[in-house]
Amino acid sequence: MTLSEDLEELLRFATAIGGRYMGADRAEEFGQRNGVEGELVVRIRPTRIHGARDVAGYLFGPPGWAPDGNGLTTENMRRRAGLAPAAAPEGYGIQTAR
């Protein structure tokens, strides 16, 4: 792992990230706001990868995804964040034949 406080490098990365996530029209604005003193560029080089497909799933899969199937569901993440009721209302969800 390496850390860099080089302002030119920070500006370059912040602008590139801004272009990717905020759109090309706002890249420069994002770069100027975030490529400043006190921020860092962190580089991590993996030395060993176990299950590249699993790594890709964590990076590009839906929120809460886990390769073993034990990831949080969207509802569970909402509950943890206090954005959903602690329990589903009666009759909510899949209905079964009686």
Stockholm file with secondary structure:
# STOCKHOLM 1.0

chainA/1-98         MTLSEDLEELLRFATAIGGRYMGADRAEEFGQRNGVEGELVVRIRPTRIHGARDVAGYLFGPPGWAPDGNGLTTENMRRRAGLAPAAAPEGYGIQTAR
#=GR chainA/1-98 SS CEEECCHHHHHHHHHHHHHHHHCGGGHHHHHHHHSSTTCCEEECCCSCCSCHHHHHHHHHSCTTCCTTSCSCCHHHHHHHTTCSCSSCCTTCSCCCCC
#=GC SS_cons        CEEECCHHHHHHHHHHHHHHHHCGGGHHHHHHHHSSTTCCEEECCCSCCSCHHHHHHHHHSCTTCCTTSCSCCHHHHHHHTTCSCSSCCTTCSCCCCC
//
